[in-house]
Amino acid sequence: LFAVLVALYEEPEKPNSALDFLKHHLGASAPENPEIEALRLEVAEMKEKYDAVLEENKKLKTKVKVY
């Protein structure tokens, strides 16, 4: 652990996250699984669809109130 902290201190380009740096150098972080990335993309797409449906719902409710 001490050696990794020294490496972090001596790093010329400081990383954005010291915790990620430590995990990487201690071997705690596994490489990203392509399946996980695909699931993250799917979640992002579903959130966009959800937001679109909510917006459409608001518009339809407004139309119903007018009639």
PDB file of N, CA, C and O in Angstrom:
ATOM      1  N   LEU A   1       0.833  -1.188   0.000  1.00  0.00           N
ATOM      2  CA  LEU A   1       0.000   0.000   0.000  1.00  0.00           C
ATOM      3  C   LEU A   1       0.878   1.252   0.000  1.00  0.00           C
ATOM      4  O   LEU A   1       0.598   2.220  -0.707  1.00  0.00           O
ATOM      5  N   PHE A   2       1.922   1.220   0.786  1.00  0.00           N
ATOM      6  CA  PHE A   2       2.812   2.368   0.851  1.00  0.00           C
ATOM      7  C   PHE A   2       3.441   2.652  -0.509  1.00  0.00           C
ATOM      8  O   PHE A   2       3.560   3.810  -0.909  1.00  0.00           O
ATOM      9  N   ALA A   3       3.844   1.604  -1.219  1.00  0.00           N
ATOM     10  CA  ALA A   3       4.467   1.768  -2.532  1.00  0.00           C
ATOM     11  C   ALA A   3       3.486   2.395  -3.528  1.00  0.00           C
ATOM     12  O   ALA A   3       3.880   3.215  -4.358  1.00  0.00           O
ATOM     13  N   VAL A   4       2.220   2.012  -3.443  1.00  0.00           N
ATOM     14  CA  VAL A   4       1.207   2.573  -4.342  1.00  0.00           C
ATOM     15  C   VAL A   4       0.973   4.041  -4.010  1.00  0.00           C
ATOM     16  O   VAL A   4       0.816   4.856  -4.919  1.00  0.00           O
ATOM     17  N   LEU A   5       0.947   4.392  -2.738  1.00  0.00           N
ATOM     18  CA  LEU A   5       0.779   5.791  -2.349  1.00  0.00           C
ATOM     19  C   LEU A   5       1.964   6.643  -2.816  1.00  0.00           C
ATOM     20  O   LEU A   5       1.784   7.788  -3.231  1.00  0.00           O
ATOM     21  N   VAL A   6       3.161   6.085  -2.748  1.00  0.00           N
ATOM     22  CA  VAL A   6       4.344   6.793  -3.239  1.00  0.00           C
ATOM     23  C   VAL A   6       4.234   6.980  -4.749  1.00  0.00           C
ATOM     24  O   VAL A   6       4.564   8.044  -5.272  1.00  0.00           O
ATOM     25  N   ALA A   7       3.762   5.930  -5.456  1.00  0.00           N
ATOM     26  CA  ALA A   7       3.595   6.029  -6.908  1.00  0.00           C
ATOM     27  C   ALA A   7       2.580   7.114  -7.260  1.00  0.00           C
ATOM     28  O   ALA A   7       2.766   7.854  -8.226  1.00  0.00           O
ATOM     29  N   LEU A   8       1.523   7.204  -6.483  1.00  0.00           N
ATOM     30  CA  LEU A   8       0.518   8.247  -6.702  1.00  0.00           C
ATOM     31  C   LEU A   8       1.135   9.632  -6.482  1.00  0.00           C
ATOM     32  O   LEU A   8       0.887  10.559  -7.253  1.00  0.00           O
ATOM     33  N   TYR A   9       1.928   9.758  -5.440  1.00  0.00           N
ATOM     34  CA  TYR A   9       2.568  11.038  -5.136  1.00  0.00           C
ATOM     35  C   TYR A   9       3.532  11.453  -6.245  1.00  0.00           C
ATOM     36  O   TYR A   9       3.625  12.631  -6.592  1.00  0.00           O
ATOM     37  N   GLU A  10       4.250  10.467  -6.800  1.00  0.00           N
ATOM     38  CA  GLU A  10       5.255  10.741  -7.818  1.00  0.00           C
ATOM     39  C   GLU A  10       4.675  10.831  -9.228  1.00  0.00           C
ATOM     40  O   GLU A  10       5.393  11.162 -10.171  1.00  0.00           O
ATOM     41  N   GLU A  11       3.404  10.545  -9.376  1.00  0.00           N
ATOM     42  CA  GLU A  11       2.742  10.583 -10.688  1.00  0.00           C
ATOM     43  C   GLU A  11       2.737  12.020 -11.219  1.00  0.00           C
ATOM     44  O   GLU A  11       2.195  12.909 -10.563  1.00  0.00           O
ATOM     45  N   PRO A  12       3.334  12.268 -12.406  1.00  0.00           N
ATOM     46  CA  PRO A  12       3.357  13.637 -12.928  1.00  0.00           C
ATOM     47  C   PRO A  12       1.962  14.133 -13.336  1.00  0.00           C
ATOM     48  O   PRO A  12       1.628  15.295 -13.108  1.00  0.00           O
ATOM     49  N   GLU A  13       1.160  13.266 -13.930  1.00  0.00           N
ATOM     50  CA  GLU A  13      -0.211  13.607 -14.303  1.00  0.00           C
ATOM     51  C   GLU A  13      -1.127  13.015 -13.241  1.00  0.00           C
ATOM     52  O   GLU A  13      -1.395  11.814 -13.248  1.00  0.00           O
ATOM     53  N   LYS A  14      -1.600  13.844 -12.341  1.00  0.00           N
ATOM     54  CA  LYS A  14      -2.443  13.353 -11.254  1.00  0.00           C
ATOM     55  C   LYS A  14      -3.774  12.838 -11.804  1.00  0.00           C
ATOM     56  O   LYS A  14      -4.409  13.510 -12.617  1.00  0.00           O
ATOM     57  N   PRO A  15      -4.200  11.648 -11.366  1.00  0.00           N
ATOM     58  CA  PRO A  15      -5.480  11.109 -11.826  1.00  0.00           C
ATOM     59  C   PRO A  15      -6.647  11.878 -11.220  1.00  0.00           C
ATOM     60  O   PRO A  15      -6.503  12.548 -10.197  1.00  0.00           O
ATOM     61  N   ASN A  16      -7.802  11.772 -11.866  1.00  0.00           N
ATOM     62  CA  ASN A  16      -9.004  12.444 -11.362  1.00  0.00           C
ATOM     63  C   ASN A  16      -9.465  11.834 -10.050  1.00  0.00           C
ATOM     64  O   ASN A  16      -9.982  12.532  -9.178  1.00  0.00           O
ATOM     65  N   SER A  17      -9.277  10.534  -9.916  1.00  0.00           N
ATOM     66  CA  SER A  17      -9.723   9.849  -8.712  1.00  0.00           C
ATOM     67  C   SER A  17      -8.569   9.056  -8.106  1.00  0.00           C
ATOM     68  O   SER A  17      -8.080   8.092  -8.696  1.00  0.00           O
ATOM     69  N   ALA A  18      -8.151   9.472  -6.937  1.00  0.00           N
ATOM     70  CA  ALA A  18      -7.068   8.754  -6.258  1.00  0.00           C
ATOM     71  C   ALA A  18      -7.510   7.339  -5.883  1.00  0.00           C
ATOM     72  O   ALA A  18      -6.709   6.405  -5.897  1.00  0.00           O
ATOM     73  N   LEU A  19      -8.783   7.194  -5.550  1.00  0.00           N
ATOM     74  CA  LEU A  19      -9.300   5.882  -5.179  1.00  0.00           C
ATOM     75  C   LEU A  19      -9.219   4.919  -6.362  1.00  0.00           C
ATOM     76  O   LEU A  19      -8.832   3.763  -6.191  1.00  0.00           O
ATOM     77  N   ASP A  20      -9.578   5.378  -7.551  1.00  0.00           N
ATOM     78  CA  ASP A  20      -9.470   4.533  -8.744  1.00  0.00           C
ATOM     79  C   ASP A  20      -8.021   4.177  -9.032  1.00  0.00           C
ATOM     80  O   ASP A  20      -7.723   3.052  -9.433  1.00  0.00           O
ATOM     81  N   PHE A  21      -7.124   5.126  -8.832  1.00  0.00           N
ATOM     82  CA  PHE A  21      -5.698   4.880  -9.016  1.00  0.00           C
ATOM     83  C   PHE A  21      -5.235   3.766  -8.078  1.00  0.00           C
ATOM     84  O   PHE A  21      -4.521   2.851  -8.488  1.00  0.00           O
ATOM     85  N   LEU A  22      -5.648   3.855  -6.821  1.00  0.00           N
ATOM     86  CA  LEU A  22      -5.262   2.835  -5.838  1.00  0.00           C
ATOM     87  C   LEU A  22      -5.841   1.468  -6.204  1.00  0.00           C
ATOM     88  O   LEU A  22      -5.146   0.454  -6.143  1.00  0.00           O
ATOM     89  N   LYS A  23      -7.101   1.451  -6.581  1.00  0.00           N
ATOM     90  CA  LYS A  23      -7.730   0.184  -6.963  1.00  0.00           C
ATOM     91  C   LYS A  23      -7.017  -0.443  -8.149  1.00  0.00           C
ATOM     92  O   LYS A  23      -6.771  -1.649  -8.172  1.00  0.00           O
ATOM     93  N   HIS A  24      -6.688   0.384  -9.131  1.00  0.00           N
ATOM     94  CA  HIS A  24      -6.026  -0.128 -10.327  1.00  0.00           C
ATOM     95  C   HIS A  24      -4.659  -0.718  -9.986  1.00  0.00           C
ATOM     96  O   HIS A  24      -4.309  -1.800 -10.458  1.00  0.00           O
ATOM     97  N   HIS A  25      -3.895  -0.009  -9.171  1.00  0.00           N
ATOM     98  CA  HIS A  25      -2.544  -0.465  -8.854  1.00  0.00           C
ATOM     99  C   HIS A  25      -2.522  -1.602  -7.837  1.00  0.00           C
ATOM    100  O   HIS A  25      -1.538  -2.337  -7.747  1.00  0.00           O
ATOM    101  N   LEU A  26      -3.586  -1.746  -7.084  1.00  0.00           N
ATOM    102  CA  LEU A  26      -3.648  -2.865  -6.145  1.00  0.00           C
ATOM    103  C   LEU A  26      -4.324  -4.086  -6.768  1.00  0.00           C
ATOM    104  O   LEU A  26      -4.382  -5.151  -6.154  1.00  0.00           O
ATOM    105  N   GLY A  27      -4.831  -3.927  -7.983  1.00  0.00           N
ATOM    106  CA  GLY A  27      -5.449  -5.048  -8.669  1.00  0.00           C
ATOM    107  C   GLY A  27      -6.879  -5.309  -8.254  1.00  0.00           C
ATOM    108  O   GLY A  27      -7.415  -6.378  -8.545  1.00  0.00           O
ATOM    109  N   ALA A  28      -7.507  -4.370  -7.586  1.00  0.00           N
ATOM    110  CA  ALA A  28      -8.872  -4.574  -7.100  1.00  0.00           C
ATOM    111  C   ALA A  28      -9.905  -4.340  -8.184  1.00  0.00           C
ATOM    112  O   ALA A  28     -11.014  -4.867  -8.101  1.00  0.00           O
ATOM    113  N   SER A  29      -9.568  -3.567  -9.190  1.00  0.00           N
ATOM    114  CA  SER A  29     -10.553  -3.287 -10.219  1.00  0.00           C
ATOM    115  C   SER A  29     -10.345  -4.217 -11.399  1.00  0.00           C
ATOM    116  O   SER A  29      -9.263  -4.280 -11.983  1.00  0.00           O
ATOM    117  N   ALA A  30     -11.396  -4.929 -11.734  1.00  0.00           N
ATOM    118  CA  ALA A  30     -11.354  -5.822 -12.879  1.00  0.00           C
ATOM    119  C   ALA A  30     -11.653  -5.006 -14.135  1.00  0.00           C
ATOM    120  O   ALA A  30     -12.303  -3.963 -14.059  1.00  0.00           O
ATOM    121  N   PRO A  31     -11.186  -5.473 -15.276  1.00  0.00           N
ATOM    122  CA  PRO A  31     -11.519  -4.748 -16.499  1.00  0.00           C
ATOM    123  C   PRO A  31     -13.024  -4.740 -16.733  1.00  0.00           C
ATOM    124  O   PRO A  31     -13.723  -5.677 -16.346  1.00  0.00           O
ATOM    125  N   GLU A  32     -13.515  -3.696 -17.358  1.00  0.00           N
ATOM    126  CA  GLU A  32     -14.945  -3.563 -17.605  1.00  0.00           C
ATOM    127  C   GLU A  32     -15.434  -4.703 -18.491  1.00  0.00           C
ATOM    128  O   GLU A  32     -14.840  -5.011 -19.525  1.00  0.00           O
ATOM    129  N   ASN A  33     -16.505  -5.305 -18.069  1.00  0.00           N
ATOM    130  CA  ASN A  33     -17.132  -6.366 -18.828  1.00  0.00           C
ATOM    131  C   ASN A  33     -17.960  -5.730 -19.942  1.00  0.00           C
ATOM    132  O   ASN A  33     -18.722  -4.800 -19.676  1.00  0.00           O
ATOM    133  N   PRO A  34     -17.832  -6.207 -21.186  1.00  0.00           N
ATOM    134  CA  PRO A  34     -18.618  -5.618 -22.280  1.00  0.00           C
ATOM    135  C   PRO A  34     -20.126  -5.727 -22.036  1.00  0.00           C
ATOM    136  O   PRO A  34     -20.898  -4.879 -22.485  1.00  0.00           O
ATOM    137  N   GLU A  35     -20.529  -6.766 -21.330  1.00  0.00           N
ATOM    138  CA  GLU A  35     -21.947  -6.942 -21.032  1.00  0.00           C
ATOM    139  C   GLU A  35     -22.442  -5.828 -20.111  1.00  0.00           C
ATOM    140  O   GLU A  35     -23.568  -5.354 -20.262  1.00  0.00           O
ATOM    141  N   ILE A  36     -21.620  -5.413 -19.170  1.00  0.00           N
ATOM    142  CA  ILE A  36     -21.989  -4.330 -18.248  1.00  0.00           C
ATOM    143  C   ILE A  36     -22.150  -3.032 -19.027  1.00  0.00           C
ATOM    144  O   ILE A  36     -23.091  -2.276 -18.788  1.00  0.00           O
ATOM    145  N   GLU A  37     -21.236  -2.773 -19.957  1.00  0.00           N
ATOM    146  CA  GLU A  37     -21.326  -1.556 -20.756  1.00  0.00           C
ATOM    147  C   GLU A  37     -22.587  -1.568 -21.619  1.00  0.00           C
ATOM    148  O   GLU A  37     -23.234  -0.533 -21.783  1.00  0.00           O
ATOM    149  N   ALA A  38     -22.941  -2.730 -22.170  1.00  0.00           N
ATOM    150  CA  ALA A  38     -24.159  -2.845 -22.965  1.00  0.00           C
ATOM    151  C   ALA A  38     -25.390  -2.570 -22.104  1.00  0.00           C
ATOM    152  O   ALA A  38     -26.334  -1.920 -22.554  1.00  0.00           O
ATOM    153  N   LEU A  39     -25.378  -3.062 -20.875  1.00  0.00           N
ATOM    154  CA  LEU A  39     -26.499  -2.817 -19.972  1.00  0.00           C
ATOM    155  C   LEU A  39     -26.600  -1.341 -19.601  1.00  0.00           C
ATOM    156  O   LEU A  39     -27.703  -0.803 -19.506  1.00  0.00           O
ATOM    157  N   ARG A  40     -25.479  -0.691 -19.393  1.00  0.00           N
ATOM    158  CA  ARG A  40     -25.493   0.744 -19.095  1.00  0.00           C
ATOM    159  C   ARG A  40     -26.084   1.530 -20.258  1.00  0.00           C
ATOM    160  O   ARG A  40     -26.861   2.464 -20.059  1.00  0.00           O
ATOM    161  N   LEU A  41     -25.708   1.143 -21.473  1.00  0.00           N
ATOM    162  CA  LEU A  41     -26.255   1.797 -22.658  1.00  0.00           C
ATOM    163  C   LEU A  41     -27.763   1.580 -22.751  1.00  0.00           C
ATOM    164  O   LEU A  41     -28.515   2.498 -23.078  1.00  0.00           O
ATOM    165  N   GLU A  42     -28.190   0.360 -22.460  1.00  0.00           N
ATOM    166  CA  GLU A  42     -29.624   0.051 -22.496  1.00  0.00           C
ATOM    167  C   GLU A  42     -30.387   0.869 -21.456  1.00  0.00           C
ATOM    168  O   GLU A  42     -31.479   1.362 -21.739  1.00  0.00           O
ATOM    169  N   VAL A  43     -29.831   1.017 -20.273  1.00  0.00           N
ATOM    170  CA  VAL A  43     -30.471   1.812 -19.222  1.00  0.00           C
ATOM    171  C   VAL A  43     -30.596   3.260 -19.675  1.00  0.00           C
ATOM    172  O   VAL A  43     -31.638   3.883 -19.471  1.00  0.00           O
ATOM    173  N   ALA A  44     -29.550   3.801 -20.286  1.00  0.00           N
ATOM    174  CA  ALA A  44     -29.591   5.184 -20.761  1.00  0.00           C
ATOM    175  C   ALA A  44     -30.681   5.357 -21.824  1.00  0.00           C
ATOM    176  O   ALA A  44     -31.402   6.355 -21.821  1.00  0.00           O
ATOM    177  N   GLU A  45     -30.796   4.393 -22.721  1.00  0.00           N
ATOM    178  CA  GLU A  45     -31.844   4.457 -23.750  1.00  0.00           C
ATOM    179  C   GLU A  45     -33.229   4.383 -23.115  1.00  0.00           C
ATOM    180  O   GLU A  45     -34.136   5.114 -23.513  1.00  0.00           O
ATOM    181  N   MET A  46     -33.391   3.515 -22.142  1.00  0.00           N
ATOM    182  CA  MET A  46     -34.689   3.378 -21.473  1.00  0.00           C
ATOM    183  C   MET A  46     -35.058   4.662 -20.729  1.00  0.00           C
ATOM    184  O   MET A  46     -36.227   5.047 -20.709  1.00  0.00           O
ATOM    185  N   LYS A  47     -34.077   5.329 -20.120  1.00  0.00           N
ATOM    186  CA  LYS A  47     -34.348   6.592 -19.437  1.00  0.00           C
ATOM    187  C   LYS A  47     -34.835   7.646 -20.423  1.00  0.00           C
ATOM    188  O   LYS A  47     -35.746   8.415 -20.116  1.00  0.00           O
ATOM    189  N   GLU A  48     -34.222   7.681 -21.617  1.00  0.00           N
ATOM    190  CA  GLU A  48     -34.649   8.641 -22.632  1.00  0.00           C
ATOM    191  C   GLU A  48     -36.088   8.348 -23.065  1.00  0.00           C
ATOM    192  O   GLU A  48     -36.900   9.264 -23.195  1.00  0.00           O
ATOM    193  N   LYS A  49     -36.394   7.085 -23.285  1.00  0.00           N
ATOM    194  CA  LYS A  49     -37.757   6.711 -23.679  1.00  0.00           C
ATOM    195  C   LYS A  49     -38.750   7.062 -22.578  1.00  0.00           C
ATOM    196  O   LYS A  49     -39.843   7.557 -22.856  1.00  0.00           O
ATOM    197  N   TYR A  50     -38.375   6.808 -21.343  1.00  0.00           N
ATOM    198  CA  TYR A  50     -39.230   7.114 -20.192  1.00  0.00           C
ATOM    199  C   TYR A  50     -39.532   8.612 -20.140  1.00  0.00           C
ATOM    200  O   TYR A  50     -40.678   9.020 -19.952  1.00  0.00           O
ATOM    201  N   ASP A  51     -38.484   9.425 -20.311  1.00  0.00           N
ATOM    202  CA  ASP A  51     -38.681  10.883 -20.292  1.00  0.00           C
ATOM    203  C   ASP A  51     -39.590  11.331 -21.428  1.00  0.00           C
ATOM    204  O   ASP A  51     -40.413  12.229 -21.250  1.00  0.00           O
ATOM    205  N   ALA A  52     -39.445  10.707 -22.596  1.00  0.00           N
ATOM    206  CA  ALA A  52     -40.297  11.060 -23.733  1.00  0.00           C
ATOM    207  C   ALA A  52     -41.751  10.699 -23.445  1.00  0.00           C
ATOM    208  O   ALA A  52     -42.657  11.462 -23.777  1.00  0.00           O
ATOM    209  N   VAL A  53     -41.975   9.549 -22.833  1.00  0.00           N
ATOM    210  CA  VAL A  53     -43.334   9.126 -22.509  1.00  0.00           C
ATOM    211  C   VAL A  53     -43.946  10.045 -21.450  1.00  0.00           C
ATOM    212  O   VAL A  53     -45.128  10.381 -21.532  1.00  0.00           O
ATOM    213  N   LEU A  54     -43.167  10.446 -20.477  1.00  0.00           N
ATOM    214  CA  LEU A  54     -43.670  11.382 -19.464  1.00  0.00           C
ATOM    215  C   LEU A  54     -44.082  12.703 -20.097  1.00  0.00           C
ATOM    216  O   LEU A  54     -45.122  13.265 -19.754  1.00  0.00           O
ATOM    217  N   GLU A  55     -43.272  13.193 -21.013  1.00  0.00           N
ATOM    218  CA  GLU A  55     -43.586  14.457 -21.689  1.00  0.00           C
ATOM    219  C   GLU A  55     -44.865  14.310 -22.519  1.00  0.00           C
ATOM    220  O   GLU A  55     -45.724  15.193 -22.510  1.00  0.00           O
ATOM    221  N   GLU A  56     -44.982  13.202 -23.226  1.00  0.00           N
ATOM    222  CA  GLU A  56     -46.195  12.960 -24.016  1.00  0.00           C
ATOM    223  C   GLU A  56     -47.417  12.872 -23.108  1.00  0.00           C
ATOM    224  O   GLU A  56     -48.486  13.377 -23.452  1.00  0.00           O
ATOM    225  N   ASN A  57     -47.263  12.236 -21.957  1.00  0.00           N
ATOM    226  CA  ASN A  57     -48.348  12.106 -20.985  1.00  0.00           C
ATOM    227  C   ASN A  57     -48.809  13.488 -20.510  1.00  0.00           C
ATOM    228  O   ASN A  57     -50.008  13.744 -20.409  1.00  0.00           O
ATOM    229  N   LYS A  58     -47.862  14.367 -20.222  1.00  0.00           N
ATOM    230  CA  LYS A  58     -48.215  15.721 -19.782  1.00  0.00           C
ATOM    231  C   LYS A  58     -49.005  16.451 -20.858  1.00  0.00           C
ATOM    232  O   LYS A  58     -50.001  17.112 -20.564  1.00  0.00           O
ATOM    233  N   LYS A  59     -48.561  16.330 -22.105  1.00  0.00           N
ATOM    234  CA  LYS A  59     -49.256  16.991 -23.211  1.00  0.00           C
ATOM    235  C   LYS A  59     -50.675  16.463 -23.367  1.00  0.00           C
ATOM    236  O   LYS A  59     -51.613  17.231 -23.580  1.00  0.00           O
ATOM    237  N   LEU A  60     -50.824  15.155 -23.262  1.00  0.00           N
ATOM    238  CA  LEU A  60     -52.152  14.558 -23.407  1.00  0.00           C
ATOM    239  C   LEU A  60     -53.074  14.962 -22.259  1.00  0.00           C
ATOM    240  O   LEU A  60     -54.264  15.196 -22.472  1.00  0.00           O
ATOM    241  N   LYS A  61     -52.534  15.045 -21.048  1.00  0.00           N
ATOM    242  CA  LYS A  61     -53.339  15.486 -19.910  1.00  0.00           C
ATOM    243  C   LYS A  61     -53.805  16.925 -20.115  1.00  0.00           C
ATOM    244  O   LYS A  61     -54.937  17.267 -19.773  1.00  0.00           O
ATOM    245  N   THR A  62     -52.951  17.753 -20.661  1.00  0.00           N
ATOM    246  CA  THR A  62     -53.307  19.136 -20.938  1.00  0.00           C
ATOM    247  C   THR A  62     -54.434  19.204 -21.961  1.00  0.00           C
ATOM    248  O   THR A  62     -55.360  20.002 -21.814  1.00  0.00           O
ATOM    249  N   LYS A  63     -54.361  18.378 -22.989  1.00  0.00           N
ATOM    250  CA  LYS A  63     -55.404  18.347 -24.013  1.00  0.00           C
ATOM    251  C   LYS A  63     -56.726  17.895 -23.433  1.00  0.00           C
ATOM    252  O   LYS A  63     -57.774  18.434 -23.787  1.00  0.00           O
ATOM    253  N   VAL A  64     -56.693  16.899 -22.532  1.00  0.00           N
ATOM    254  CA  VAL A  64     -57.911  16.390 -21.922  1.00  0.00           C
ATOM    255  C   VAL A  64     -58.560  17.459 -21.060  1.00  0.00           C
ATOM    256  O   VAL A  64     -59.785  17.576 -21.037  1.00  0.00           O
ATOM    257  N   LYS A  65     -57.753  18.241 -20.351  1.00  0.00           N
ATOM    258  CA  LYS A  65     -58.297  19.310 -19.495  1.00  0.00           C
ATOM    259  C   LYS A  65     -58.984  20.380 -20.334  1.00  0.00           C
ATOM    260  O   LYS A  65     -59.971  20.972 -19.897  1.00  0.00           O
ATOM    261  N   VAL A  66     -58.468  20.635 -21.541  1.00  0.00           N
ATOM    262  CA  VAL A  66     -59.038  21.652 -22.415  1.00  0.00           C
ATOM    263  C   VAL A  66     -60.436  21.234 -22.859  1.00  0.00           C
ATOM    264  O   VAL A  66     -61.334  22.071 -22.949  1.00  0.00           O
ATOM    265  N   TYR A  67     -60.625  19.951 -23.135  1.00  0.00           N
ATOM    266  CA  TYR A  67     -61.926  19.470 -23.594  1.00  0.00           C
ATOM    267  C   TYR A  67     -62.804  19.261 -22.407  1.00  0.00           C
ATOM    268  O   TYR A  67     -63.957  18.855 -22.556  1.00  0.00           O
TER     269      TYR A  67
END
